[in-house]
Amino acid sequence: MGISMTGEGMTSVSVNYEIRRQLNTIRTTGGHRSVNDLLHEMIRTHKMLKMKGEIDTLRERMKMAVDVDVDHLAERLNLAPFKV
């Protein structure tokens, strides 16, 4: 699979016949107007799932930060070798 630039913001993707056939089959069964629409939807879905994973990670980290014992943290900061 090769990608070559054809114009500003545009790419041309070379794929073999089998990949093109599979993309058209998925396009047809998914109700997309074109392979381009299918690919845009797949990319958008991928990005959304990636963002959801990052949001879940942030939520876990926020829960950990909420569970920090403030008195213990202040005590530890008083032991720091630099002024806090």
Steps between C-alpha positions, in 0.01 A plus 500: 500500500659827393399858563594781264411866529286629210418849624485704816309300760428216259652155483472218255520153650600207283352171613478162337181360349418281802518795744290712267243218476486463878461877550214508249331206672526671839379826345195331352404306812561804720282727290775749417476702177867459418819334620613849603199530733576155640864591568403832659257316729763240592758770581246698705401186694865414563572850630193495724598164652855626556369815669265292716798293616691816586200641688470175697870524589456861614199402713704227670783744569255757638355235734852421619566870562177534700599206718830665604524561873557876516650496850749230400589694184557822699717310746705355214539845343634637829780241475596621152860630468372814328259772608136418416 
